[in-house]
Amino acid sequence: MKQLCIFGLILICLVSCKTKNIANTSVPNSIKGDTVRIVNEALEYEVTIIDAGFTSWLYSRALPRNYYSENYLESKNRVYVAEWNNRASQPMRYNSNLYEMQINYDSNIHYGYEVNYLIYNYMIYFQNTYKQKLFGFVPPR
């Protein structure tokens, strides 16, 4: 539950993004322990994913970077985030400990491959770990 709260805080950072259409393609990121941090100063956002199992899952089960196209990741993230936000807005119907806050993912902003890759993989990790199905087929990694 703490994991989801932290992920929610990460996504709040996306809320404060400026609506600029093209991001700097060099997104500095670092992975330390159970923390994944992505910063893009050009768009003024920071995404931090702190989840006890996500980092090890990312290295051991996620498909490698550049396996999916950026367009694929963006389209999946749009759908996953829309369903996440739907559930976050209905705390009486969905577990409010899982969907603590909404995610502001603007499809008009080019976040870059790394951000989309990590958000997509977190969504897959989340669905498999917490036995949730946000949309369509969920790869059983």
MOSULJO-V462998 format. One record per helix or strand of 3 or more residues. SS is the DSSP state (hx for helix, st for strand). FROM is the first residue (numbers start at 1). TO is the last residue. Records with the same first field share a line. If there is no record, write none. Layout:
BEGIN
SS = FROM-TO ; FROM-TO
END
This chain:
BEGIN
hx = 2-15 ; 54-60 ; 70-88 ; 113-129
st = 28-32 ; 35-40 ; 45-50
END
